[in-house]
Structure formats: structure tokens, C-alpha cells
Amino acid sequence: MPQGNIAAGSRLARLRRIRRYAVPRWMIERATERRLAGDWRGACAAAAVDVTFDLDDIAARYGAEVAAAVEDDLLHLAPDLVRWHAPRVGPSGTTLQPGGALILNHYGAHGLEGRAAPRLYITAHPWLFQTSQRLTLYFAPVDMRRDAVHMCDDYPFNQFWRGIAQSWVRARHLWDVRRAHELRRRCGGDDERVPFLEPDGTPRAAAKLPTSDPGADDPVGHAEWVTMLHERGEVEAAFTAAGIALEPESVEYQRDNEVGSLDRLARMPLALTRLEPELRRAPGRPAARFAIPCGAFSTLLLEHDGDRGVRAEMGAMPAWDYTEPVLAEARWQRLPDIDLLREGRTPPEWLHPLVHDALCPARPSSGVGPPEPERPDPVRVRCRGDWHEVAFEGGALRLPHSAEERKREEALAALGGAVGGCFAVQKAWRTGAGRLPKALRDQRRDLFDRAHHGDTPGVLRLLDLGVDPRVRDKNGRTLLHKLYMLDHEVLLPRLLAAGLDVDTPDVIGASALHRAVELDGSVALVRALLDAGARIDLVDKEETTIPRLIYRAGRKDLGFLEELIAEEYPHLLDY
């Protein structure tokens, strides 16, 4: 199988998880309700976007005209749509890109590239692999080449966490409800349909796809042909068909174990026929130059002018080390939703409603969004030479074994014997250690992914459907360890009532209180854990105390906790 196809398969799996967990249906509904009511702050709150400015302050600093323009944009901002289109990273593919800035609009006389121009932009936390997936909305100047506003300067490897600014100023269809319908043309479609799909959003039959290049007279068919060339690994032919002069062998620096330029390009979901129109949108230059990251140490450099067209060259440095601005991912990448619909396992009704209406013009508006969590299916387990079914019921993983068989297995384990079959699966679910069947691993990941994205209603629904809340992930963390990302007022009593120990340690000995202190858990959560009996004298396996975590995280809001520890355990303050 060509490398590009292997990458495409894993990408589609990641995209399915993003669309199921990252922007849940309830979030879209609440944010839409508040936006339609003219409550832009309420819409942001519903979409887990924190606002850091006040319109009166903007008026005082930049004038009433700028404040009015900002307010107009905010009234038409769909923060849930921003979250839907936001770039993702990480092994699971669902984590928002840490530390970067998505520039929504610019204001003032400095123009698009002026560093002093105030901008409306959204950022994600630089530590998003562990912290909550909340976004933050700012109004301030931003460096358009490489944005360092939210870099962790004290982190020794901060060069890998540079927050690259991506401009959506000329991609308003990604955030402005007045322009959301433009998505169809911006992803290569026409008035009737988008590439690889029928007008109703169903996959286009293979017999209808082009077998040769139909040319510019059929832009949708042309996009399909170029994409198919790219997917077959014919990278140079795909670039040529798209009218792009590719110079892949310009890379002289080759790292050990790094794939070649063409293989790397084959793995990227490039919307090749859209590059030239997107580069033409760059204002105020005789030639537009942009960089596209192609991994940690290589970059695709694009240049466009009216005479030579588009020229592409592979460079051997990260995108942030070039002087060119980074072309926003959403402007060079094939639209993920088209790939999912083309696969045939994602119905159009699961799309964000604004995306659905743009991609499926012949299909009635759904107004629905991603599906609600469903009761997990029973899972087959090999046990004592037979196949048994285990299933969640009443908050426990029910096993098809009698009480006598259970006691016999417990006695065997107490004597040092190996636990097997259904009992080993139950133990792995509750300890995080050992192997789970793939279906149960997927169900566990579903639960923890929803927690990671702050989907409290989704987590509660799964618990209501019978999922065992005593689950632990591979790091030994329980849902208590994830409360800093969720609504603890609802979940904490539920988990304690289910028998979870508030001081349960993970694999490094950290408790829920450790995690809440270290990862920006709210003061209210810290107090709730203390009220639930959380110990303040616990030290993890790395000999890290809670006062040390307070110091490392710069938690000026937890002075009361330090005072409490000073009274009862003063020796722990020696850090």
C-alpha cells in the first residue's frame, strides 16, 4: 500500500474521533441559541471560549469605530464553528494545536502584515496535551510571521512549542456565519456539489469519477483527478496537473530515518487545486510567499506571482524559522469533512449544521450535529477456551460468571496465581494495567476523550448508560484525575458515590488534588476535593509535594492551601 494511503487511513480514524468528541451536539446547540439571541459572550461561554477584553476598553484605546467593527464581528462569530475547523495535533488527533493563534480579523491602519495592528484572535493553551481544551479570545497586536505571545519561556524545549499564527482573515467562512456558505467553493466545489460527493452529501460512485484530467472547464472533476493522482502516490504528476512547479530535490539536509520529500508530500492531505487561488488572496504583494509545515524539520515553501504561477520548494527547516508567514492549515488542507463523507461511514447529519448546509446543498438542513453517546455494545472475550460476552450494566462491567466462580478467581489471585479471561479484562478496566480487547479500549478512549474535551454531558450520559466509572487509563488515572477539565460540581459527587477514592494515585503517585493544582484546576475544584477528604500531605514517586506544584504552576490563587499545609505539615514547604 502506498505511504499516502497508509497515512490517509490513520488520518480518517483521527478525523472520526475529532468530529465525535471535540464539538459535541449540546455545545453547538447552546452556542447557536446564544448567538441568535445576540449574546456573543454567552455563545463563547457555551463553546468553552474565554473572553479577555471589554468593548468599552477597546473603544477607549482604539476609538468607537474600531469597537463597533469588533462588535459586529463578534455578533456573527460562531465560536463552535471555530472549534470545529481549528487545527489538531497529537497521537489521538483530537487535541487542539497548542499555543498558536488563529487570527480572525485585523483592525486599524497597519494592514494585514503590520505587527502593531490590533487583531481579534483565538489561542489554545500551550499545554493542551494535558490541560483542558478551552480556547481564549483576545484583542491585541500579534506577529503574523511567528507568534510568541503564548510561548512557555521557562520550558527548556520551547522551540517545539512555538505558537505559530495562522491567518483566517481571508477565510471568514471558517468563523463568520454570514460567510459560512462560501465553504463549498473554498474547498473546490461549484454551485451544485463538492469533490467526491453528490449534491446531497452522499459519496459519488467510482464510475462517475474522472479517468483522465477533465481540465479547467470542470473544476470539481479536475480537483477529483488531481486528488486521486496524489492519493496513488503520483506526487509529481499531481503537482503538475494542478499547475504547480515542484522542486522536491532542493532539500540537501536529510535527517536519519526521515522520509524523502515526495513520500512526505504524499502523506499530506494537500488540496493542490486550491493552493493557487488561496495564494492569490494574499494582499498587497507582487509575489505571495508562504510556508506550510511538513513535520518537525521540513517545510513546503510556496511562491506565487502573476507571471510564473505557483512554485513549490521543500525546505529543511521548521516553518517558524523562515521569514514567510505560515499558510493557515485550513487553506491548504483538504476539507476533513469531505474525506469523512467520501468514506461513507459518516452521515451528513453528523456534520456541524453550517458545514452540512454548505457541503450538501440538495439535502434538507439537519440542524443536528455529532451524535450523542450510545450504550456501548457488549464485547466478546476469550475465557477458558470459550468466547464470553462482557457488557456494562448499572455502572459495572458485568461478567457471565457465578459468584462461586468469582470467589475462586479471587482466591487464586490472592495466592499469586494469574487472573485470566473475563476477570483479567475487568481488572485491566479498573487498574489501567494489562490488555483490554480492542472494542473495550475504544470505549475507554471514548470516555476519556470526552473528558479531555470538557464534555461533561457526554461523560454523564455514558455513566447513565451503565459504563463503569471506576475505569483507569493507561497512566492509572481515574475520572477524578480529569475533573479539572470537567464540571466538578456535577461529577465529583457522582464519582464519590460510585466508590472512587479521592486519593487514588496514578502510576507516578499523583492524586486528583495533585492534578488540579498542577494543571490550572479551579479554586472551587481544589476546595471541593479538600471537602471530600483529599489529603494534602501526599508526595508522588518523583518526591513532588503539593506546595512544589503550587510553586511550579505559579498558582497565586492557592495561598489558602499553602497556609493549610504550613499549619499541619510545615516540613513539606521546603522546596
HURA-V789099 format. One record per pair of residues at least 12 apart in sequence whose ideal C-beta (glycine too) atoms are under 10 Angstrom apart, sorted by the first residue. I is the first residue (numbers start at 1). J is the second residue. Records with the same first field share a line. If there is no record, write none. Layout:
BEGIN
I->J + J
END
This chain:
BEGIN
1->233
2->231 + 232 + 233 + 234 + 235 + 263 + 266 + 267
3->233 + 259 + 260 + 262 + 263 + 264 + 266 + 267
4->230 + 231 + 232 + 233 + 234 + 235 + 238 + 262 + 263 + 264 + 265 + 266 + 267 + 268 + 269
5->231 + 232 + 233 + 266 + 267
6->266 + 267
7->231 + 263 + 264 + 266 + 267 + 268 + 269
8->230 + 231 + 266 + 267 + 269 + 334 + 339 + 343
9->343
10->93 + 267
11->93 + 267 + 268 + 269 + 334 + 336 + 339
12->93 + 269 + 336 + 339 + 340 + 342 + 343 + 345 + 346
13->92 + 93
14->88 + 89 + 90 + 91 + 92 + 93 + 94 + 336
15->88 + 93 + 94 + 269 + 336 + 337 + 339 + 340 + 343 + 346
16->93 + 94 + 336 + 340 + 343 + 345 + 346 + 350
17->88 + 92 + 93 + 94 + 442 + 445 + 446 + 449
18->84 + 86 + 88 + 92 + 93 + 94 + 95 + 96 + 336 + 340 + 370 + 449 + 453
19->84 + 94 + 336 + 337 + 340 + 346 + 350 + 351 + 352 + 355 + 369 + 370 + 371
20->94 + 346 + 350 + 370 + 371 + 373 + 446 + 449 + 450 + 453 + 455 + 458
21->92 + 94 + 133 + 370 + 373 + 445 + 446 + 448 + 449 + 450 + 451 + 452 + 453 + 455 + 458
22->83 + 84 + 86 + 88 + 93 + 94 + 95 + 96 + 133 + 370 + 449 + 450 + 452 + 453 + 455
23->47 + 48 + 79 + 80 + 81 + 82 + 83 + 84 + 85 + 86 + 352 + 369 + 370 + 453 + 455
24->80 + 369 + 370 + 371 + 372 + 373 + 450 + 453 + 454 + 455 + 456 + 457 + 458 + 461
25->350 + 352 + 353 + 368 + 369 + 370 + 371 + 372 + 455 + 457 + 458
26->46 + 369 + 370 + 372 + 455 + 456 + 457 + 458 + 461
27->46 + 47 + 48 + 79 + 80 + 83 + 84 + 369 + 370 + 453 + 454 + 455 + 457 + 458
28->46 + 47 + 78 + 80 + 81 + 83 + 84 + 352 + 353 + 354 + 367 + 368 + 369 + 370
29->46 + 80 + 353 + 367 + 368 + 369
30->42 + 43 + 45 + 46 + 47 + 80 + 457
31->43 + 44 + 45 + 46 + 47 + 48 + 49 + 77 + 78 + 79 + 80 + 81 + 82 + 83
32->46 + 47 + 78 + 80 + 81 + 177 + 352 + 353 + 354 + 367 + 369
33->46
34->46 + 47 + 79
35->47 + 74 + 75 + 76 + 77 + 78 + 79 + 80 + 81 + 177
36->177
38->75
39->75
40->55 + 71 + 73 + 74 + 75 + 76 + 77 + 78 + 79 + 137
41->74 + 137
43->74 + 75 + 77 + 78 + 79 + 80
44->74 + 77 + 79 + 80 + 82 + 122 + 135 + 136 + 137
45->79
46->79 + 80
47->77 + 78 + 79 + 80 + 81 + 82 + 83 + 84 + 134 + 135
48->79 + 80 + 83 + 132 + 133 + 134 + 135 + 136 + 453 + 454 + 455 + 485
49->77 + 79 + 80 + 82 + 83 + 122 + 134 + 135 + 136 + 137
50->122 + 123 + 134 + 135 + 136 + 137 + 138
51->74 + 79 + 136 + 137 + 138 + 139
52->123 + 136 + 137 + 138 + 139 + 140
53->70 + 118 + 120 + 137 + 138 + 139 + 140
54->67 + 139
55->67 + 68 + 70 + 71 + 74 + 139
57->139
58->70 + 71 + 107 + 118 + 120 + 139
59->71
61->118 + 139
62->107 + 108 + 118 + 139
63->107 + 108
65->107
66->107 + 108 + 118 + 139
67->107 + 139
69->105 + 107 + 108 + 120
70->104 + 105 + 107 + 118 + 120 + 139
72->105 + 178
73->104 + 105 + 107 + 120 + 172 + 175 + 176 + 178
74->104 + 105 + 120 + 137 + 139
75->177 + 178
76->172 + 175 + 176 + 177 + 178 + 179 + 180
77->104 + 105 + 120 + 122 + 137 + 175 + 176 + 177
78->174 + 175 + 176 + 177 + 178 + 180 + 352 + 353 + 354
79->122 + 135 + 137 + 175
80->175 + 352 + 353 + 354 + 369
81->173 + 174 + 175 + 176 + 177 + 180 + 183 + 352 + 353 + 354 + 355
82->102 + 104 + 122 + 135 + 137 + 168 + 174 + 175 + 176
83->96 + 122 + 124 + 133 + 135 + 175 + 352 + 453
84->174 + 175 + 336 + 337 + 351 + 352 + 354 + 355 + 369 + 370
85->102 + 168 + 171 + 173 + 174 + 175 + 183 + 328 + 329 + 330 + 335 + 336 + 337 + 352 + 355
86->100 + 102 + 122 + 124 + 133 + 135 + 166 + 168 + 174 + 175 + 329 + 330
87->100 + 102 + 124 + 164 + 166 + 328 + 329 + 330 + 333
88->124 + 128 + 329 + 336
89->124 + 128 + 129
90->128 + 129
91->129
92->129 + 445 + 448 + 449 + 452
94->133 + 445 + 449 + 452 + 453
95->124 + 128 + 129 + 130 + 133 + 449 + 452 + 453
96->122 + 123 + 124 + 125 + 128 + 129 + 133 + 134 + 135 + 453
97->123 + 124 + 128 + 163 + 164 + 166 + 329
98->123 + 124 + 125 + 126 + 127 + 128 + 129 + 130 + 131 + 150 + 152 + 160 + 161 + 162 + 163
99->123 + 124 + 125 + 126 + 127 + 128 + 147 + 148 + 149 + 150 + 151 + 152 + 158 + 161 + 162 + 163 + 164
100->121 + 122 + 123 + 124 + 126 + 146 + 147 + 149 + 150 + 161 + 162 + 163 + 164 + 165 + 166 + 326 + 328 + 329
101->119 + 121 + 122 + 123 + 124 + 136 + 138 + 140 + 142 + 143 + 144 + 147 + 148 + 149 + 150 + 163 + 164 + 165 + 166 + 167
102->120 + 121 + 122 + 123 + 124 + 135 + 137 + 165 + 166 + 167 + 168 + 171 + 174 + 175 + 328 + 329 + 330
103->119 + 120 + 121 + 122 + 142 + 144 + 147 + 165 + 166 + 167 + 168 + 169 + 170 + 171 + 328
104->119 + 120 + 121 + 122 + 137 + 138 + 139 + 167 + 168 + 169 + 171 + 172 + 174 + 175 + 176
105->118 + 119 + 120 + 121 + 139 + 167 + 168 + 169 + 170 + 172 + 175 + 176
106->118 + 119 + 120 + 121 + 141 + 142 + 144 + 167 + 169
107->119 + 120 + 139
108->141
110->141
111->283 + 284
112->144 + 167 + 169 + 170 + 282 + 283 + 284 + 285 + 325
113->143 + 144 + 145 + 167 + 282 + 283 + 284 + 285 + 325
114->141 + 144
115->141 + 142 + 143 + 144 + 145
116->141 + 142
117->141 + 142 + 144
118->138 + 139 + 140 + 141 + 142
119->138 + 139 + 140 + 141 + 142 + 144 + 165 + 167 + 169
120->137 + 138 + 139 + 140 + 142 + 168 + 169 + 175
121->136 + 137 + 138 + 139 + 140 + 141 + 142 + 147 + 149 + 165 + 166 + 167 + 168 + 169
122->135 + 136 + 137 + 138 + 168 + 175
123->135 + 136 + 137 + 138 + 142 + 147 + 149 + 150 + 163 + 165
124->136 + 150 + 163
125->150 + 519 + 520
126->150 + 151 + 152 + 155 + 158 + 161 + 162 + 163
127->152 + 155 + 161 + 518 + 519 + 520
128->452
129->452
130->452 + 484 + 485 + 515 + 518 + 519 + 520
131->452 + 484 + 485 + 518 + 519 + 520 + 521
132->451 + 452 + 453 + 454 + 482 + 484 + 485 + 486 + 519 + 520 + 521
133->452 + 453 + 454 + 455 + 485
134->453 + 454 + 485 + 520
136->150
138->150
142->163 + 165 + 167
143->163 + 165 + 325
144->165 + 166 + 167 + 169 + 325 + 326
145->164 + 165 + 291 + 319 + 320 + 322 + 323 + 324 + 325 + 326
146->162 + 163 + 164 + 165 + 291 + 318 + 319 + 320 + 321 + 322 + 323 + 325 + 326
147->162 + 163 + 164 + 165 + 166 + 320 + 326
148->162 + 163 + 164 + 165 + 320
149->163 + 165
150->162 + 163
151->163
154->552 + 554
159->318 + 320 + 321
160->296 + 318
162->318 + 319 + 320 + 321
163->320
164->291 + 293 + 318 + 319 + 320 + 325 + 326 + 328 + 329
165->320 + 325 + 326 + 328
166->325 + 326 + 327 + 328 + 329 + 330 + 331
167->282 + 290 + 325 + 326 + 327 + 328 + 331
168->328 + 330 + 331
169->281 + 283 + 328
170->278 + 281 + 282 + 283 + 328 + 331
171->183 + 186 + 278 + 281 + 328 + 330 + 331
172->186
173->185 + 186 + 187 + 330 + 354 + 355 + 358
174->186 + 328 + 330 + 331
177->354
179->358
180->352 + 353 + 354 + 355 + 357 + 358
181->354 + 357 + 358 + 361
182->358
183->330 + 335 + 337 + 354 + 355 + 357 + 358 + 359
184->335 + 355 + 357 + 358 + 359 + 360 + 361
185->219 + 274 + 277 + 358
186->271 + 274 + 277 + 278 + 281 + 330 + 331 + 335 + 358
187->223 + 271 + 274 + 330 + 333 + 334 + 335 + 336 + 337 + 338 + 358 + 359
188->219 + 220 + 222 + 223 + 224 + 226 + 227 + 271 + 272 + 273 + 274 + 277 + 334 + 335 + 338
189->219 + 220 + 223 + 335 + 338 + 358 + 359 + 361
190->218 + 219 + 220 + 221 + 223
191->361
192->220 + 361 + 362
193->220 + 359 + 360 + 361 + 362
194->220 + 223 + 224 + 335 + 337 + 338 + 341 + 342 + 358 + 359 + 360 + 361
195->209 + 219 + 220 + 221 + 222 + 223 + 224 + 225 + 226 + 227 + 228 + 271 + 273 + 334 + 335 + 338 + 342
196->208 + 209 + 220 + 223 + 224 + 227 + 228 + 334 + 338 + 339 + 341 + 342 + 343
197->220 + 337 + 338 + 341 + 342 + 348 + 359 + 360
198->341 + 360 + 362 + 363
199->359 + 360 + 361 + 362 + 363
200->348 + 359 + 360 + 361 + 362 + 363 + 364
201->337 + 338 + 341 + 342 + 346 + 347 + 348 + 349 + 351 + 356 + 359 + 360 + 361 + 362 + 363 + 366
202->341 + 342 + 344 + 347 + 348 + 360 + 362 + 363
203->338 + 341 + 342 + 343 + 344 + 345
204->220 + 224 + 341 + 342
208->221 + 224
209->221 + 224 + 225 + 227 + 228
210->222 + 223 + 224 + 225 + 226 + 228
211->225 + 228
212->225
213->225 + 226 + 229 + 237 + 241
215->241
216->243 + 273
219->273 + 277
220->273
222->241 + 242 + 273
223->242 + 271 + 272 + 273 + 274 + 334
224->273 + 342
225->238 + 241 + 242 + 273
226->238 + 239 + 240 + 241 + 242 + 243 + 244 + 270 + 271 + 272 + 273 + 274
227->241 + 242 + 269 + 270 + 271 + 272 + 273 + 334 + 338 + 339 + 342
228->241
229->241 + 242 + 272
230->242 + 265 + 266 + 268 + 269 + 270 + 271 + 272 + 334
231->266 + 269 + 334
232->266
233->262 + 263 + 265 + 266 + 267
234->262 + 266
235->248 + 261 + 262 + 263 + 264 + 265 + 266 + 267 + 268 + 270 + 272
236->248 + 262 + 265
238->265 + 266 + 270 + 272 + 273
239->262 + 265 + 270 + 272 + 275 + 310 + 312
240->272
241->272 + 273
242->270 + 271 + 272 + 273 + 274 + 275 + 276 + 309 + 310 + 312
243->272 + 273 + 275 + 276 + 309 + 310
244->270 + 272 + 273 + 275 + 276 + 302 + 304 + 309 + 310 + 311 + 312
245->303 + 308 + 309 + 310 + 311 + 312 + 313
246->261 + 262 + 265 + 272 + 300 + 310 + 311 + 312 + 313 + 314
247->261 + 301 + 311 + 312 + 313 + 314
248->260 + 261 + 262 + 263 + 264 + 265 + 300 + 312 + 313 + 314
249->261 + 262 + 313 + 314
250->301 + 312 + 313 + 314 + 315 + 316
251->264 + 294 + 298 + 299 + 313 + 314 + 315 + 316
252->316
253->297 + 298 + 315 + 316 + 317
254->297 + 298 + 316
255->295 + 296 + 297 + 298 + 316
258->295 + 296 + 297 + 298 + 316
259->294 + 295 + 298
260->314
261->294 + 298 + 300 + 313 + 314 + 315 + 316
262->314
264->294 + 295 + 298 + 300 + 314
265->292 + 294 + 298 + 300 + 312 + 314
267->294 + 295
268->292 + 293 + 294 + 295 + 300 + 332 + 333 + 334
269->329 + 332 + 333 + 334 + 335 + 336 + 339
270->292 + 294 + 300 + 312 + 332 + 333 + 334
271->330 + 331 + 332 + 333 + 334 + 335 + 338
272->310 + 312 + 332 + 334
274->331 + 332 + 333 + 334 + 335
275->290 + 292 + 300 + 302 + 304 + 310 + 312 + 327 + 331 + 332
276->288 + 302 + 304 + 309 + 310
277->304 + 331
278->290 + 302 + 304 + 310 + 327 + 328 + 330 + 331 + 332
279->302 + 303 + 304 + 305 + 309 + 310 + 327 + 331 + 332
280->304 + 306 + 310
281->331
282->304 + 325 + 327
285->304 + 305
286->305 + 306 + 307
287->303 + 304 + 305 + 306 + 307 + 308 + 311
288->302 + 303 + 304 + 305 + 310 + 324 + 325 + 327
289->301 + 302 + 303 + 304 + 305 + 311 + 322 + 323 + 324 + 325 + 327
290->302 + 303 + 304 + 319 + 322 + 324 + 325 + 326 + 327 + 328 + 331 + 332
291->315 + 317 + 318 + 319 + 320 + 321 + 322 + 323 + 324 + 325 + 326 + 327
292->312 + 315 + 319 + 324 + 326 + 327 + 328 + 329 + 331 + 332 + 333
293->318 + 319 + 320 + 326 + 327 + 329
294->314 + 315 + 318 + 319
295->318 + 319
296->318
297->315 + 316 + 317 + 318 + 321
298->314 + 315 + 316 + 317 + 318 + 319
299->313 + 314 + 315 + 316 + 317 + 318 + 319 + 320 + 321 + 322 + 324 + 326
300->312 + 313 + 314 + 315 + 319 + 327 + 332
301->313 + 314 + 315 + 317 + 319 + 322 + 324
302->324 + 327 + 332
303->324
335->355 + 358 + 359
336->355
337->350 + 351 + 352 + 355 + 356 + 358 + 359
338->355 + 359
341->356 + 359 + 360
346->370 + 371
347->366 + 368 + 371
348->360 + 363 + 366 + 368
349->363 + 364 + 365 + 366 + 367 + 368 + 369 + 370 + 371
350->366 + 368 + 369 + 370 + 371
351->366 + 368 + 369 + 370
352->366 + 368 + 369 + 370
353->365 + 366 + 367 + 368 + 369
354->367 + 369
355->369
356->368 + 369
370->458
372->457 + 458 + 461
373->446 + 447 + 450 + 455 + 457 + 458 + 459 + 460 + 461 + 462 + 463 + 464 + 465 + 467
374->446 + 461 + 462 + 465
375->391 + 392 + 393 + 461 + 462 + 464 + 465 + 466 + 467
376->391 + 392 + 397 + 439 + 440 + 442 + 443 + 444 + 446 + 447 + 462 + 465 + 466 + 467
377->389 + 391 + 392 + 439 + 443
378->390 + 391 + 392 + 393 + 398 + 400 + 439
379->391 + 392 + 397 + 425 + 436 + 437 + 438 + 439 + 440 + 441 + 442 + 443
380->437 + 439
381->399 + 400 + 420 + 421 + 422 + 423 + 424 + 425 + 426 + 436 + 437 + 439 + 440
382->420 + 421 + 422 + 425 + 437
383->399 + 400 + 401 + 420 + 421 + 422 + 423 + 424 + 425
384->401 + 405 + 420 + 421 + 422
385->421
386->400 + 421
388->400 + 401 + 421 + 422 + 425
389->422
390->421 + 422 + 425 + 426 + 429 + 437 + 439 + 440
391->466
392->429 + 440 + 443 + 462 + 463 + 465 + 466 + 467 + 468
393->465 + 466 + 467 + 468
394->466 + 468
395->463 + 464 + 465 + 466 + 467 + 468 + 469 + 470 + 494 + 497 + 498 + 499
396->426 + 429 + 430 + 466 + 467 + 468 + 469 + 470 + 498
397->422 + 425 + 426 + 429 + 430 + 440 + 466 + 467 + 468 + 470 + 471
398->422 + 426 + 466 + 468
399->421 + 422 + 423 + 425 + 426
400->422
401->421 + 422 + 423 + 426
405->422 + 423
406->422 + 423 + 426
408->423
409->421 + 422 + 423 + 424 + 426 + 427
410->423
413->427
419->434
424->436
425->437 + 440
426->440 + 468 + 470
428->440 + 441 + 444 + 471 + 472 + 474
429->441 + 443 + 444 + 467 + 468 + 470 + 471 + 472
430->468 + 470 + 471 + 472 + 478
431->470 + 471 + 472 + 476
432->444 + 471 + 472 + 473 + 474 + 475 + 476 + 477 + 478 + 506 + 507
433->472 + 474 + 476 + 507
436->474
440->471
441->474
443->462 + 467 + 468 + 471
444->467 + 468 + 471 + 472 + 473 + 474
445->473 + 474
446->458 + 459 + 462 + 467
447->459 + 462 + 463 + 467 + 468 + 469 + 471 + 473 + 479 + 482
448->471 + 472 + 473 + 474 + 477 + 479 + 481 + 482
450->462 + 482 + 485 + 486
451->473 + 477 + 479 + 481 + 482 + 483 + 484 + 485 + 486 + 491
452->482 + 485 + 486
453->485 + 486
454->482 + 484 + 485 + 486 + 487
455->485 + 486 + 487
456->483 + 485 + 486 + 487 + 488 + 489 + 490 + 491
457->487 + 490
458->486
459->479 + 482 + 485 + 486 + 487 + 490 + 491 + 494
460->486 + 487 + 490 + 491 + 494
463->479 + 491 + 494 + 495 + 498
464->494
468->498
469->491 + 494 + 495 + 497 + 498 + 499 + 500
470->495 + 498 + 499 + 500 + 501 + 504
471->500
472->504 + 506 + 507
473->506 + 507
474->507
475->506 + 507 + 508 + 510
476->504 + 505 + 506 + 507 + 508 + 509 + 510
477->504 + 505 + 506 + 507 + 508 + 510 + 511 + 512 + 515
478->495 + 500 + 501 + 502 + 504 + 505 + 506 + 511 + 512
479->491 + 492 + 494 + 495 + 498 + 500 + 512
480->492 + 495 + 496 + 500 + 501 + 502 + 503 + 504 + 506 + 511 + 512 + 513 + 515 + 516 + 529 + 532 + 534
481->504 + 505 + 506 + 510 + 511 + 512 + 513 + 514 + 515 + 516 + 519
482->495 + 512 + 515 + 516 + 519
483->495 + 502 + 512 + 513 + 515 + 516 + 521 + 522 + 525 + 528 + 529
484->512 + 515 + 516 + 517 + 518 + 519 + 520 + 521 + 522 + 525 + 526 + 529
485->515 + 519 + 520 + 521
486->525
487->525
488->512 + 516 + 521 + 522 + 524 + 525 + 526 + 527 + 528 + 529 + 532
489->524 + 525 + 528
492->512 + 525 + 528 + 529 + 531 + 532
493->528 + 532
495->512 + 532
496->532 + 533
500->512 + 532
501->533 + 534
502->528 + 529 + 530 + 531 + 532 + 533 + 534 + 535
503->529 + 532 + 533 + 534 + 535 + 538
505->538 + 540 + 541
506->540 + 541
507->540 + 541
508->540 + 541 + 542 + 544
509->538 + 539 + 540 + 541 + 542 + 543 + 544
510->538 + 539 + 540 + 541 + 542 + 544 + 546 + 549
511->529 + 534 + 535 + 536 + 538 + 540 + 546
512->525 + 526 + 529 + 532 + 534
513->525 + 526 + 529 + 530 + 532 + 534 + 535 + 536 + 538 + 546 + 549 + 561
514->534 + 538 + 539 + 540 + 544 + 545 + 546 + 549
515->529 + 549
516->528 + 529 + 534 + 546 + 549 + 558
517->529 + 536 + 546 + 547 + 548 + 549 + 550 + 552 + 553 + 555 + 558 + 561
518->544 + 546 + 548 + 549 + 550 + 552 + 553 + 555
519->549 + 553
520->553 + 554 + 555 + 557
521->553 + 555 + 558
522->557
523->555 + 557 + 558 + 560 + 561
526->546 + 550 + 555 + 557 + 558 + 560 + 561
527->558 + 560 + 561
530->560 + 561 + 564
534->546
535->569
536->561 + 562 + 564 + 565 + 568 + 569 + 572
537->565 + 568 + 569 + 571 + 572
538->572
539->572
544->575
545->565 + 569 + 571 + 572 + 573 + 574 + 575
546->558 + 561 + 562 + 564 + 565 + 569 + 572
547->561 + 562 + 565 + 566 + 569 + 572 + 573 + 574 + 575
548->572 + 573 + 574 + 575
549->575
550->562 + 565 + 575
551->573 + 575
552->575
END
